């Protein structure tokens, strides 16, 4: 199975999540990239697309995550997509809004979106591993 993991990070928290997810998917063909350097064609060639972004400002995607997603948004119909990210304040609205966008494009949600408050702790690391397993079922 080919899996894409594309993430944006500002403090390293979402990158920690992405790395943990990648490690949990060992044995699969994984394309792993920061959003600002990700290859849209390589991502769209994957069976499952995992996208991560921290919440920024008024609970919106980080700029490079927004730019990358906007670039592939019109091509994800029928694709399995799952979302993850970290936040400092708020309630996760950025992730719910992003999931709504994914669904409106006709993509299939591959796993329940995963949000982590600030730095991933041990229980959050376990949730990242569970997220990875759920996304490829």
Secondary structure as the mmCIF struct_conf table of DSSP 4:
data_model
#
loop_
_struct_conf.conf_type_id
_struct_conf.id
_struct_conf.beg_label_comp_id
_struct_conf.beg_label_asym_id
_struct_conf.beg_label_seq_id
_struct_conf.end_label_comp_id
_struct_conf.end_label_asym_id
_struct_conf.end_label_seq_id
STRN STRN1 UNK A 2 UNK A 7
BEND BEND1 UNK A 10 UNK A 12
HELX_RH_AL_P HELX_RH_AL_P1 UNK A 13 UNK A 24
TURN_TY1_P TURN_TY1_P1 UNK A 25 UNK A 27
BEND BEND2 UNK A 28 UNK A 28
STRN STRN2 UNK A 29 UNK A 34
HELX_RH_3T_P HELX_RH_3T_P1 UNK A 35 UNK A 37
HELX_RH_AL_P HELX_RH_AL_P2 UNK A 40 UNK A 44
TURN_TY1_P TURN_TY1_P2 UNK A 45 UNK A 45
BEND BEND3 UNK A 46 UNK A 47
STRN STRN3 UNK A 48 UNK A 52
STRN STRN4 UNK A 55 UNK A 56
TURN_TY1_P TURN_TY1_P3 UNK A 57 UNK A 59
STRN STRN5 UNK A 60 UNK A 61
HELX_RH_AL_P HELX_RH_AL_P3 UNK A 63 UNK A 72
HELX_RH_3T_P HELX_RH_3T_P2 UNK A 73 UNK A 75
TURN_TY1_P TURN_TY1_P4 UNK A 77 UNK A 78
STRN STRN6 UNK A 80 UNK A 87
BEND BEND4 UNK A 88 UNK A 90
BEND BEND5 UNK A 92 UNK A 92
HELX_RH_AL_P HELX_RH_AL_P4 UNK A 93 UNK A 104
TURN_TY1_P TURN_TY1_P5 UNK A 105 UNK A 106
HELX_LH_PP_P HELX_LH_PP_P1 UNK A 107 UNK A 107
STRN STRN7 UNK A 108 UNK A 109
BEND BEND6 UNK A 111 UNK A 111
STRN STRN8 UNK A 114 UNK A 117
BEND BEND7 UNK A 118 UNK A 119
HELX_RH_AL_P HELX_RH_AL_P5 UNK A 122 UNK A 135
TURN_TY1_P TURN_TY1_P6 UNK A 136 UNK A 136
#
